[in-house]
Amino acid sequence: MKRFNLPLLTFHGLRQTYASYMISKNVHFKIIQEQLGHTNIKQPLNTYSHLTEQDKIKASDLFDEIL
């Protein structure tokens, strides 16, 4: 992370980033639910459905900066 000057992330932060990124790429919530290990789809829907289209654009732009 130091090599690429990236911010430190906790495990929870990494999960949040992963979920946000998958949502920005229009991955179905059921797949996100299964990959994150939630027992039902309500958890990721309640946690991440507040993301707007602008939030999705911002999230994917962050990953573009890595390249």
CHARMM internal coordinates of N, CA and C (Angstrom, degrees):
IC EDIT
DIST 1 N 1 CA 1.4359
DIST 1 CA 1 C 1.5248
ANGL 1 N 1 CA 1 C 109.50
DIST 1 C 2 N 1.3266
ANGL 1 CA 1 C 2 N 116.49
DIHE 1 N 1 CA 1 C 2 N -36.47
DIST 2 N 2 CA 1.4606
ANGL 1 C 2 N 2 CA 119.59
DIHE 1 CA 1 C 2 N 2 CA 177.71
DIST 2 CA 2 C 1.5251
ANGL 2 N 2 CA 2 C 110.61
DIHE 1 C 2 N 2 CA 2 C -66.20
DIST 2 C 3 N 1.3142
ANGL 2 CA 2 C 3 N 115.47
DIHE 2 N 2 CA 2 C 3 N -38.99
DIST 3 N 3 CA 1.4657
ANGL 2 C 3 N 3 CA 120.26
DIHE 2 CA 2 C 3 N 3 CA -177.88
DIST 3 CA 3 C 1.5237
ANGL 3 N 3 CA 3 C 111.95
DIHE 2 C 3 N 3 CA 3 C -56.78
DIST 3 C 4 N 1.3291
ANGL 3 CA 3 C 4 N 117.24
DIHE 3 N 3 CA 3 C 4 N -39.56
DIST 4 N 4 CA 1.4565
ANGL 3 C 4 N 4 CA 122.06
DIHE 3 CA 3 C 4 N 4 CA -178.55
DIST 4 CA 4 C 1.5280
ANGL 4 N 4 CA 4 C 112.48
DIHE 3 C 4 N 4 CA 4 C -102.99
DIST 4 C 5 N 1.3414
ANGL 4 CA 4 C 5 N 116.58
DIHE 4 N 4 CA 4 C 5 N 9.90
DIST 5 N 5 CA 1.4553
ANGL 4 C 5 N 5 CA 122.76
DIHE 4 CA 4 C 5 N 5 CA 177.61
DIST 5 CA 5 C 1.5365
ANGL 5 N 5 CA 5 C 111.87
DIHE 4 C 5 N 5 CA 5 C 56.52
DIST 5 C 6 N 1.3260
ANGL 5 CA 5 C 6 N 115.87
DIHE 5 N 5 CA 5 C 6 N 43.74
DIST 6 N 6 CA 1.4593
ANGL 5 C 6 N 6 CA 121.76
DIHE 5 CA 5 C 6 N 6 CA 179.35
DIST 6 CA 6 C 1.5202
ANGL 6 N 6 CA 6 C 109.82
DIHE 5 C 6 N 6 CA 6 C -95.06
DIST 6 C 7 N 1.3260
ANGL 6 CA 6 C 7 N 116.98
DIHE 6 N 6 CA 6 C 7 N 149.31
DIST 7 N 7 CA 1.4671
ANGL 6 C 7 N 7 CA 118.82
DIHE 6 CA 6 C 7 N 7 CA 177.92
DIST 7 CA 7 C 1.5264
ANGL 7 N 7 CA 7 C 110.84
DIHE 6 C 7 N 7 CA 7 C -70.13
DIST 7 C 8 N 1.3200
ANGL 7 CA 7 C 8 N 115.67
DIHE 7 N 7 CA 7 C 8 N 149.77
DIST 8 N 8 CA 1.4581
ANGL 7 C 8 N 8 CA 120.02
DIHE 7 CA 7 C 8 N 8 CA 176.23
DIST 8 CA 8 C 1.5224
ANGL 8 N 8 CA 8 C 109.42
DIHE 7 C 8 N 8 CA 8 C -69.76
DIST 8 C 9 N 1.3151
ANGL 8 CA 8 C 9 N 115.90
DIHE 8 N 8 CA 8 C 9 N 138.61
DIST 9 N 9 CA 1.4618
ANGL 8 C 9 N 9 CA 121.37
DIHE 8 CA 8 C 9 N 9 CA 179.16
DIST 9 CA 9 C 1.5143
ANGL 9 N 9 CA 9 C 109.13
DIHE 8 C 9 N 9 CA 9 C -122.79
DIST 9 C 10 N 1.3239
ANGL 9 CA 9 C 10 N 115.02
DIHE 9 N 9 CA 9 C 10 N 139.62
DIST 10 N 10 CA 1.4546
ANGL 9 C 10 N 10 CA 119.11
DIHE 9 CA 9 C 10 N 10 CA 170.46
DIST 10 CA 10 C 1.5248
ANGL 10 N 10 CA 10 C 107.72
DIHE 9 C 10 N 10 CA 10 C -78.17
DIST 10 C 11 N 1.3154
ANGL 10 CA 10 C 11 N 116.81
DIHE 10 N 10 CA 10 C 11 N 169.44
DIST 11 N 11 CA 1.4586
ANGL 10 C 11 N 11 CA 119.63
DIHE 10 CA 10 C 11 N 11 CA 176.30
DIST 11 CA 11 C 1.5249
ANGL 11 N 11 CA 11 C 110.40
DIHE 10 C 11 N 11 CA 11 C -58.87
DIST 11 C 12 N 1.3347
ANGL 11 CA 11 C 12 N 116.11
DIHE 11 N 11 CA 11 C 12 N -41.80
DIST 12 N 12 CA 1.4648
ANGL 11 C 12 N 12 CA 120.33
DIHE 11 CA 11 C 12 N 12 CA 178.84
DIST 12 CA 12 C 1.5278
ANGL 12 N 12 CA 12 C 110.12
DIHE 11 C 12 N 12 CA 12 C -62.67
DIST 12 C 13 N 1.3197
ANGL 12 CA 12 C 13 N 116.78
DIHE 12 N 12 CA 12 C 13 N -41.42
DIST 13 N 13 CA 1.4612
ANGL 12 C 13 N 13 CA 120.77
DIHE 12 CA 12 C 13 N 13 CA 178.35
DIST 13 CA 13 C 1.5185
ANGL 13 N 13 CA 13 C 112.14
DIHE 12 C 13 N 13 CA 13 C -62.74
DIST 13 C 14 N 1.3238
ANGL 13 CA 13 C 14 N 115.83
DIHE 13 N 13 CA 13 C 14 N -37.57
DIST 14 N 14 CA 1.4553
ANGL 13 C 14 N 14 CA 120.35
DIHE 13 CA 13 C 14 N 14 CA 177.51
DIST 14 CA 14 C 1.5247
ANGL 14 N 14 CA 14 C 110.81
DIHE 13 C 14 N 14 CA 14 C -65.45
DIST 14 C 15 N 1.3271
ANGL 14 CA 14 C 15 N 116.61
DIHE 14 N 14 CA 14 C 15 N -41.31
DIST 15 N 15 CA 1.4719
ANGL 14 C 15 N 15 CA 120.36
DIHE 14 CA 14 C 15 N 15 CA 176.65
DIST 15 CA 15 C 1.5214
ANGL 15 N 15 CA 15 C 111.16
DIHE 14 C 15 N 15 CA 15 C -62.42
DIST 15 C 16 N 1.3338
ANGL 15 CA 15 C 16 N 116.47
DIHE 15 N 15 CA 15 C 16 N -43.31
DIST 16 N 16 CA 1.4660
ANGL 15 C 16 N 16 CA 121.28
DIHE 15 CA 15 C 16 N 16 CA 178.97
DIST 16 CA 16 C 1.5329
ANGL 16 N 16 CA 16 C 110.16
DIHE 15 C 16 N 16 CA 16 C -61.83
DIST 16 C 17 N 1.3301
ANGL 16 CA 16 C 17 N 115.26
DIHE 16 N 16 CA 16 C 17 N -44.28
DIST 17 N 17 CA 1.4649
ANGL 16 C 17 N 17 CA 120.11
DIHE 16 CA 16 C 17 N 17 CA 179.86
DIST 17 CA 17 C 1.5250
ANGL 17 N 17 CA 17 C 110.66
DIHE 16 C 17 N 17 CA 17 C -63.45
DIST 17 C 18 N 1.3172
ANGL 17 CA 17 C 18 N 115.99
DIHE 17 N 17 CA 17 C 18 N -44.24
DIST 18 N 18 CA 1.4600
ANGL 17 C 18 N 18 CA 120.51
DIHE 17 CA 17 C 18 N 18 CA 178.62
DIST 18 CA 18 C 1.5284
ANGL 18 N 18 CA 18 C 110.57
DIHE 17 C 18 N 18 CA 18 C -58.89
DIST 18 C 19 N 1.3329
ANGL 18 CA 18 C 19 N 116.87
DIHE 18 N 18 CA 18 C 19 N -49.64
DIST 19 N 19 CA 1.4625
ANGL 18 C 19 N 19 CA 120.65
DIHE 18 CA 18 C 19 N 19 CA -178.20
DIST 19 CA 19 C 1.5263
ANGL 19 N 19 CA 19 C 110.74
DIHE 18 C 19 N 19 CA 19 C -62.05
DIST 19 C 20 N 1.3183
ANGL 19 CA 19 C 20 N 117.09
DIHE 19 N 19 CA 19 C 20 N -44.62
DIST 20 N 20 CA 1.4664
ANGL 19 C 20 N 20 CA 120.64
DIHE 19 CA 19 C 20 N 20 CA 179.24
DIST 20 CA 20 C 1.5278
ANGL 20 N 20 CA 20 C 110.66
DIHE 19 C 20 N 20 CA 20 C -61.02
DIST 20 C 21 N 1.3231
ANGL 20 CA 20 C 21 N 116.56
DIHE 20 N 20 CA 20 C 21 N -42.69
DIST 21 N 21 CA 1.4583
ANGL 20 C 21 N 21 CA 120.62
DIHE 20 CA 20 C 21 N 21 CA 179.97
DIST 21 CA 21 C 1.5289
ANGL 21 N 21 CA 21 C 110.74
DIHE 20 C 21 N 21 CA 21 C -64.42
DIST 21 C 22 N 1.3211
ANGL 21 CA 21 C 22 N 117.24
DIHE 21 N 21 CA 21 C 22 N -44.42
DIST 22 N 22 CA 1.4639
ANGL 21 C 22 N 22 CA 120.25
DIHE 21 CA 21 C 22 N 22 CA 179.20
DIST 22 CA 22 C 1.5284
ANGL 22 N 22 CA 22 C 111.09
DIHE 21 C 22 N 22 CA 22 C -62.17
DIST 22 C 23 N 1.3310
ANGL 22 CA 22 C 23 N 116.98
DIHE 22 N 22 CA 22 C 23 N -40.16
DIST 23 N 23 CA 1.4585
ANGL 22 C 23 N 23 CA 120.57
DIHE 22 CA 22 C 23 N 23 CA 178.01
DIST 23 CA 23 C 1.5206
ANGL 23 N 23 CA 23 C 110.21
DIHE 22 C 23 N 23 CA 23 C -63.94
DIST 23 C 24 N 1.3403
ANGL 23 CA 23 C 24 N 116.78
DIHE 23 N 23 CA 23 C 24 N -40.51
DIST 24 N 24 CA 1.4680
ANGL 23 C 24 N 24 CA 120.01
DIHE 23 CA 23 C 24 N 24 CA 179.71
DIST 24 CA 24 C 1.5206
ANGL 24 N 24 CA 24 C 111.51
DIHE 23 C 24 N 24 CA 24 C -64.63
DIST 24 C 25 N 1.3261
ANGL 24 CA 24 C 25 N 116.86
DIHE 24 N 24 CA 24 C 25 N -22.77
DIST 25 N 25 CA 1.4669
ANGL 24 C 25 N 25 CA 121.90
DIHE 24 CA 24 C 25 N 25 CA 178.28
DIST 25 CA 25 C 1.5271
ANGL 25 N 25 CA 25 C 111.52
DIHE 24 C 25 N 25 CA 25 C -96.75
DIST 25 C 26 N 1.3376
ANGL 25 CA 25 C 26 N 116.33
DIHE 25 N 25 CA 25 C 26 N 12.02
DIST 26 N 26 CA 1.4676
ANGL 25 C 26 N 26 CA 123.32
DIHE 25 CA 25 C 26 N 26 CA 176.82
DIST 26 CA 26 C 1.5231
ANGL 26 N 26 CA 26 C 113.77
DIHE 25 C 26 N 26 CA 26 C 62.10
DIST 26 C 27 N 1.3257
ANGL 26 CA 26 C 27 N 116.83
DIHE 26 N 26 CA 26 C 27 N 33.03
DIST 27 N 27 CA 1.4609
ANGL 26 C 27 N 27 CA 120.51
DIHE 26 CA 26 C 27 N 27 CA 173.71
DIST 27 CA 27 C 1.5276
ANGL 27 N 27 CA 27 C 107.63
DIHE 26 C 27 N 27 CA 27 C -73.38
DIST 27 C 28 N 1.3075
ANGL 27 CA 27 C 28 N 116.97
DIHE 27 N 27 CA 27 C 28 N 136.49
DIST 28 N 28 CA 1.4585
ANGL 27 C 28 N 28 CA 121.84
DIHE 27 CA 27 C 28 N 28 CA -177.84
DIST 28 CA 28 C 1.5296
ANGL 28 N 28 CA 28 C 110.70
DIHE 27 C 28 N 28 CA 28 C -61.63
DIST 28 C 29 N 1.3374
ANGL 28 CA 28 C 29 N 115.83
DIHE 28 N 28 CA 28 C 29 N 139.74
DIST 29 N 29 CA 1.4607
ANGL 28 C 29 N 29 CA 121.01
DIHE 28 CA 28 C 29 N 29 CA -178.38
DIST 29 CA 29 C 1.5266
ANGL 29 N 29 CA 29 C 112.87
DIHE 28 C 29 N 29 CA 29 C -58.71
DIST 29 C 30 N 1.3135
ANGL 29 CA 29 C 30 N 117.79
DIHE 29 N 29 CA 29 C 30 N -30.45
DIST 30 N 30 CA 1.4659
ANGL 29 C 30 N 30 CA 120.62
DIHE 29 CA 29 C 30 N 30 CA 178.99
DIST 30 CA 30 C 1.5247
ANGL 30 N 30 CA 30 C 110.39
DIHE 29 C 30 N 30 CA 30 C -63.48
DIST 30 C 31 N 1.3166
ANGL 30 CA 30 C 31 N 117.10
DIHE 30 N 30 CA 30 C 31 N -40.15
DIST 31 N 31 CA 1.4568
ANGL 30 C 31 N 31 CA 120.88
DIHE 30 CA 30 C 31 N 31 CA 178.26
DIST 31 CA 31 C 1.5205
ANGL 31 N 31 CA 31 C 110.23
DIHE 30 C 31 N 31 CA 31 C -66.64
DIST 31 C 32 N 1.3466
ANGL 31 CA 31 C 32 N 116.47
DIHE 31 N 31 CA 31 C 32 N -43.80
DIST 32 N 32 CA 1.4649
ANGL 31 C 32 N 32 CA 120.63
DIHE 31 CA 31 C 32 N 32 CA 177.87
DIST 32 CA 32 C 1.5208
ANGL 32 N 32 CA 32 C 109.81
DIHE 31 C 32 N 32 CA 32 C -60.34
DIST 32 C 33 N 1.3164
ANGL 32 CA 32 C 33 N 117.15
DIHE 32 N 32 CA 32 C 33 N -43.69
DIST 33 N 33 CA 1.4653
ANGL 32 C 33 N 33 CA 121.71
DIHE 32 CA 32 C 33 N 33 CA 178.61
DIST 33 CA 33 C 1.5213
ANGL 33 N 33 CA 33 C 111.14
DIHE 32 C 33 N 33 CA 33 C -56.56
DIST 33 C 34 N 1.3114
ANGL 33 CA 33 C 34 N 116.47
DIHE 33 N 33 CA 33 C 34 N -48.30
DIST 34 N 34 CA 1.4671
ANGL 33 C 34 N 34 CA 120.42
DIHE 33 CA 33 C 34 N 34 CA -178.64
DIST 34 CA 34 C 1.5235
ANGL 34 N 34 CA 34 C 111.49
DIHE 33 C 34 N 34 CA 34 C -66.07
DIST 34 C 35 N 1.3192
ANGL 34 CA 34 C 35 N 117.59
DIHE 34 N 34 CA 34 C 35 N -41.87
DIST 35 N 35 CA 1.4580
ANGL 34 C 35 N 35 CA 120.58
DIHE 34 CA 34 C 35 N 35 CA -177.44
DIST 35 CA 35 C 1.5279
ANGL 35 N 35 CA 35 C 112.21
DIHE 34 C 35 N 35 CA 35 C -68.86
DIST 35 C 36 N 1.3350
ANGL 35 CA 35 C 36 N 117.17
DIHE 35 N 35 CA 35 C 36 N -32.14
DIST 36 N 36 CA 1.4585
ANGL 35 C 36 N 36 CA 120.34
DIHE 35 CA 35 C 36 N 36 CA 178.36
DIST 36 CA 36 C 1.5230
ANGL 36 N 36 CA 36 C 112.26
DIHE 35 C 36 N 36 CA 36 C -85.75
DIST 36 C 37 N 1.3234
ANGL 36 CA 36 C 37 N 117.30
DIHE 36 N 36 CA 36 C 37 N -8.68
DIST 37 N 37 CA 1.4562
ANGL 36 C 37 N 37 CA 121.07
DIHE 36 CA 36 C 37 N 37 CA 176.43
DIST 37 CA 37 C 1.5189
ANGL 37 N 37 CA 37 C 114.64
DIHE 36 C 37 N 37 CA 37 C 81.73
DIST 37 C 38 N 1.3347
ANGL 37 CA 37 C 38 N 117.69
DIHE 37 N 37 CA 37 C 38 N 19.94
DIST 38 N 38 CA 1.4607
ANGL 37 C 38 N 38 CA 119.73
DIHE 37 CA 37 C 38 N 38 CA 176.43
DIST 38 CA 38 C 1.5246
ANGL 38 N 38 CA 38 C 109.22
DIHE 37 C 38 N 38 CA 38 C -73.69
DIST 38 C 39 N 1.3263
ANGL 38 CA 38 C 39 N 116.21
DIHE 38 N 38 CA 38 C 39 N 145.37
DIST 39 N 39 CA 1.4613
ANGL 38 C 39 N 39 CA 119.69
DIHE 38 CA 38 C 39 N 39 CA -177.07
DIST 39 CA 39 C 1.5207
ANGL 39 N 39 CA 39 C 113.17
DIHE 38 C 39 N 39 CA 39 C -75.77
DIST 39 C 40 N 1.3218
ANGL 39 CA 39 C 40 N 116.98
DIHE 39 N 39 CA 39 C 40 N -24.61
DIST 40 N 40 CA 1.4588
ANGL 39 C 40 N 40 CA 119.50
DIHE 39 CA 39 C 40 N 40 CA 176.62
DIST 40 CA 40 C 1.5188
ANGL 40 N 40 CA 40 C 110.01
DIHE 39 C 40 N 40 CA 40 C -144.33
DIST 40 C 41 N 1.3138
ANGL 40 CA 40 C 41 N 115.87
DIHE 40 N 40 CA 40 C 41 N 165.38
DIST 41 N 41 CA 1.4595
ANGL 40 C 41 N 41 CA 121.18
DIHE 40 CA 40 C 41 N 41 CA -174.24
DIST 41 CA 41 C 1.5307
ANGL 41 N 41 CA 41 C 112.28
DIHE 40 C 41 N 41 CA 41 C -73.81
DIST 41 C 42 N 1.3269
ANGL 41 CA 41 C 42 N 118.01
DIHE 41 N 41 CA 41 C 42 N -16.21
DIST 42 N 42 CA 1.4648
ANGL 41 C 42 N 42 CA 120.34
DIHE 41 CA 41 C 42 N 42 CA -179.64
DIST 42 CA 42 C 1.5241
ANGL 42 N 42 CA 42 C 112.14
DIHE 41 C 42 N 42 CA 42 C -61.34
DIST 42 C 43 N 1.3299
ANGL 42 CA 42 C 43 N 117.30
DIHE 42 N 42 CA 42 C 43 N -36.78
DIST 43 N 43 CA 1.4633
ANGL 42 C 43 N 43 CA 120.44
DIHE 42 CA 42 C 43 N 43 CA -177.40
DIST 43 CA 43 C 1.5289
ANGL 43 N 43 CA 43 C 112.23
DIHE 42 C 43 N 43 CA 43 C -59.26
DIST 43 C 44 N 1.3342
ANGL 43 CA 43 C 44 N 119.38
DIHE 43 N 43 CA 43 C 44 N -56.72
DIST 44 N 44 CA 1.4708
ANGL 43 C 44 N 44 CA 117.56
DIHE 43 CA 43 C 44 N 44 CA 179.84
DIST 44 CA 44 C 1.5260
ANGL 44 N 44 CA 44 C 112.61
DIHE 43 C 44 N 44 CA 44 C -67.74
DIST 44 C 45 N 1.3286
ANGL 44 CA 44 C 45 N 117.87
DIHE 44 N 44 CA 44 C 45 N -33.12
DIST 45 N 45 CA 1.4603
ANGL 44 C 45 N 45 CA 119.43
DIHE 44 CA 44 C 45 N 45 CA 177.95
DIST 45 CA 45 C 1.5247
ANGL 45 N 45 CA 45 C 111.36
DIHE 44 C 45 N 45 CA 45 C -63.84
DIST 45 C 46 N 1.3167
ANGL 45 CA 45 C 46 N 116.60
DIHE 45 N 45 CA 45 C 46 N -45.24
DIST 46 N 46 CA 1.4677
ANGL 45 C 46 N 46 CA 120.04
DIHE 45 CA 45 C 46 N 46 CA 179.89
DIST 46 CA 46 C 1.5260
ANGL 46 N 46 CA 46 C 111.65
DIHE 45 C 46 N 46 CA 46 C -68.89
DIST 46 C 47 N 1.3103
ANGL 46 CA 46 C 47 N 116.92
DIHE 46 N 46 CA 46 C 47 N -32.85
DIST 47 N 47 CA 1.4612
ANGL 46 C 47 N 47 CA 121.00
DIHE 46 CA 46 C 47 N 47 CA -176.10
DIST 47 CA 47 C 1.5191
ANGL 47 N 47 CA 47 C 112.71
DIHE 46 C 47 N 47 CA 47 C -80.68
DIST 47 C 48 N 1.3213
ANGL 47 CA 47 C 48 N 117.91
DIHE 47 N 47 CA 47 C 48 N -39.27
DIST 48 N 48 CA 1.4636
ANGL 47 C 48 N 48 CA 120.54
DIHE 47 CA 47 C 48 N 48 CA -169.82
DIST 48 CA 48 C 1.5212
ANGL 48 N 48 CA 48 C 115.57
DIHE 47 C 48 N 48 CA 48 C -115.61
DIST 48 C 49 N 1.3154
ANGL 48 CA 48 C 49 N 119.67
DIHE 48 N 48 CA 48 C 49 N -6.85
DIST 49 N 49 CA 1.4618
ANGL 48 C 49 N 49 CA 120.07
DIHE 48 CA 48 C 49 N 49 CA -175.34
DIST 49 CA 49 C 1.5215
ANGL 49 N 49 CA 49 C 113.07
DIHE 48 C 49 N 49 CA 49 C -70.60
DIST 49 C 50 N 1.3292
ANGL 49 CA 49 C 50 N 117.80
DIHE 49 N 49 CA 49 C 50 N -9.38
DIST 50 N 50 CA 1.4598
ANGL 49 C 50 N 50 CA 120.59
DIHE 49 CA 49 C 50 N 50 CA 178.38
DIST 50 CA 50 C 1.5265
ANGL 50 N 50 CA 50 C 112.38
DIHE 49 C 50 N 50 CA 50 C -74.24
DIST 50 C 51 N 1.3287
ANGL 50 CA 50 C 51 N 117.28
DIHE 50 N 50 CA 50 C 51 N -11.60
DIST 51 N 51 CA 1.4567
ANGL 50 C 51 N 51 CA 119.93
DIHE 50 CA 50 C 51 N 51 CA -178.35
DIST 51 CA 51 C 1.5306
ANGL 51 N 51 CA 51 C 110.34
DIHE 50 C 51 N 51 CA 51 C -63.84
DIST 51 C 52 N 1.3037
ANGL 51 CA 51 C 52 N 115.59
DIHE 51 N 51 CA 51 C 52 N 130.89
DIST 52 N 52 CA 1.4605
ANGL 51 C 52 N 52 CA 120.40
DIHE 51 CA 51 C 52 N 52 CA 178.25
DIST 52 CA 52 C 1.5158
ANGL 52 N 52 CA 52 C 109.52
DIHE 51 C 52 N 52 CA 52 C -93.71
DIST 52 C 53 N 1.3098
ANGL 52 CA 52 C 53 N 116.38
DIHE 52 N 52 CA 52 C 53 N 173.20
DIST 53 N 53 CA 1.4605
ANGL 52 C 53 N 53 CA 120.08
DIHE 52 CA 52 C 53 N 53 CA 176.48
DIST 53 CA 53 C 1.5241
ANGL 53 N 53 CA 53 C 109.93
DIHE 52 C 53 N 53 CA 53 C -58.82
DIST 53 C 54 N 1.3300
ANGL 53 CA 53 C 54 N 118.06
DIHE 53 N 53 CA 53 C 54 N -39.75
DIST 54 N 54 CA 1.4614
ANGL 53 C 54 N 54 CA 121.16
DIHE 53 CA 53 C 54 N 54 CA 178.44
DIST 54 CA 54 C 1.5263
ANGL 54 N 54 CA 54 C 110.65
DIHE 53 C 54 N 54 CA 54 C -62.98
DIST 54 C 55 N 1.3208
ANGL 54 CA 54 C 55 N 117.54
DIHE 54 N 54 CA 54 C 55 N -40.40
DIST 55 N 55 CA 1.4619
ANGL 54 C 55 N 55 CA 120.71
DIHE 54 CA 54 C 55 N 55 CA 177.04
DIST 55 CA 55 C 1.5233
ANGL 55 N 55 CA 55 C 110.58
DIHE 54 C 55 N 55 CA 55 C -61.91
DIST 55 C 56 N 1.3140
ANGL 55 CA 55 C 56 N 117.07
DIHE 55 N 55 CA 55 C 56 N -39.71
DIST 56 N 56 CA 1.4593
ANGL 55 C 56 N 56 CA 120.84
DIHE 55 CA 55 C 56 N 56 CA 179.00
DIST 56 CA 56 C 1.5300
ANGL 56 N 56 CA 56 C 110.70
DIHE 55 C 56 N 56 CA 56 C -63.12
DIST 56 C 57 N 1.3139
ANGL 56 CA 56 C 57 N 116.09
DIHE 56 N 56 CA 56 C 57 N -41.86
DIST 57 N 57 CA 1.4644
ANGL 56 C 57 N 57 CA 120.03
DIHE 56 CA 56 C 57 N 57 CA 179.07
DIST 57 CA 57 C 1.5232
ANGL 57 N 57 CA 57 C 110.31
DIHE 56 C 57 N 57 CA 57 C -63.86
DIST 57 C 58 N 1.3224
ANGL 57 CA 57 C 58 N 117.16
DIHE 57 N 57 CA 57 C 58 N -44.46
DIST 58 N 58 CA 1.4611
ANGL 57 C 58 N 58 CA 120.90
DIHE 57 CA 57 C 58 N 58 CA 178.64
DIST 58 CA 58 C 1.5215
ANGL 58 N 58 CA 58 C 111.35
DIHE 57 C 58 N 58 CA 58 C -60.17
DIST 58 C 59 N 1.3225
ANGL 58 CA 58 C 59 N 117.00
DIHE 58 N 58 CA 58 C 59 N -41.78
DIST 59 N 59 CA 1.4659
ANGL 58 C 59 N 59 CA 120.83
DIHE 58 CA 58 C 59 N 59 CA -178.21
DIST 59 CA 59 C 1.5213
ANGL 59 N 59 CA 59 C 110.63
DIHE 58 C 59 N 59 CA 59 C -64.64
DIST 59 C 60 N 1.3060
ANGL 59 CA 59 C 60 N 118.09
DIHE 59 N 59 CA 59 C 60 N -45.09
DIST 60 N 60 CA 1.4586
ANGL 59 C 60 N 60 CA 119.14
DIHE 59 CA 59 C 60 N 60 CA -179.46
DIST 60 CA 60 C 1.5203
ANGL 60 N 60 CA 60 C 111.38
DIHE 59 C 60 N 60 CA 60 C -70.78
DIST 60 C 61 N 1.3374
ANGL 60 CA 60 C 61 N 117.68
DIHE 60 N 60 CA 60 C 61 N -31.09
DIST 61 N 61 CA 1.4720
ANGL 60 C 61 N 61 CA 120.13
DIHE 60 CA 60 C 61 N 61 CA 176.46
DIST 61 CA 61 C 1.5260
ANGL 61 N 61 CA 61 C 111.45
DIHE 60 C 61 N 61 CA 61 C -64.11
DIST 61 C 62 N 1.3174
ANGL 61 CA 61 C 62 N 117.93
DIHE 61 N 61 CA 61 C 62 N -33.42
DIST 62 N 62 CA 1.4654
ANGL 61 C 62 N 62 CA 120.56
DIHE 61 CA 61 C 62 N 62 CA 177.87
DIST 62 CA 62 C 1.5248
ANGL 62 N 62 CA 62 C 110.79
DIHE 61 C 62 N 62 CA 62 C -61.07
DIST 62 C 63 N 1.3195
ANGL 62 CA 62 C 63 N 116.47
DIHE 62 N 62 CA 62 C 63 N -39.81
DIST 63 N 63 CA 1.4650
ANGL 62 C 63 N 63 CA 119.42
DIHE 62 CA 62 C 63 N 63 CA -179.74
DIST 63 CA 63 C 1.5254
ANGL 63 N 63 CA 63 C 111.17
DIHE 62 C 63 N 63 CA 63 C -73.87
DIST 63 C 64 N 1.3333
ANGL 63 CA 63 C 64 N 118.23
DIHE 63 N 63 CA 63 C 64 N -28.43
DIST 64 N 64 CA 1.4592
ANGL 63 C 64 N 64 CA 120.52
DIHE 63 CA 63 C 64 N 64 CA 176.34
DIST 64 CA 64 C 1.5165
ANGL 64 N 64 CA 64 C 111.11
DIHE 63 C 64 N 64 CA 64 C -65.63
DIST 64 C 65 N 1.3262
ANGL 64 CA 64 C 65 N 117.65
DIHE 64 N 64 CA 64 C 65 N -31.03
DIST 65 N 65 CA 1.4628
ANGL 64 C 65 N 65 CA 121.83
DIHE 64 CA 64 C 65 N 65 CA -179.17
DIST 65 CA 65 C 1.5344
ANGL 65 N 65 CA 65 C 111.84
DIHE 64 C 65 N 65 CA 65 C -67.71
DIST 65 C 66 N 1.3132
ANGL 65 CA 65 C 66 N 117.41
DIHE 65 N 65 CA 65 C 66 N -22.48
DIST 66 N 66 CA 1.4550
ANGL 65 C 66 N 66 CA 121.27
DIHE 65 CA 65 C 66 N 66 CA -179.87
DIST 66 CA 66 C 1.5324
ANGL 66 N 66 CA 66 C 110.46
DIHE 65 C 66 N 66 CA 66 C -66.45
DIST 66 C 67 N 1.3134
ANGL 66 CA 66 C 67 N 114.95
DIHE 66 N 66 CA 66 C 67 N -37.30
DIST 67 N 67 CA 1.4670
ANGL 66 C 67 N 67 CA 119.46
DIHE 66 CA 66 C 67 N 67 CA -177.51
DIST 67 CA 67 C 1.4840
ANGL 67 N 67 CA 67 C 108.23
DIHE 66 C 67 N 67 CA 67 C -76.26
END
COOR INIT
IC SEED 1 N 1 CA 1 C
IC BUILD
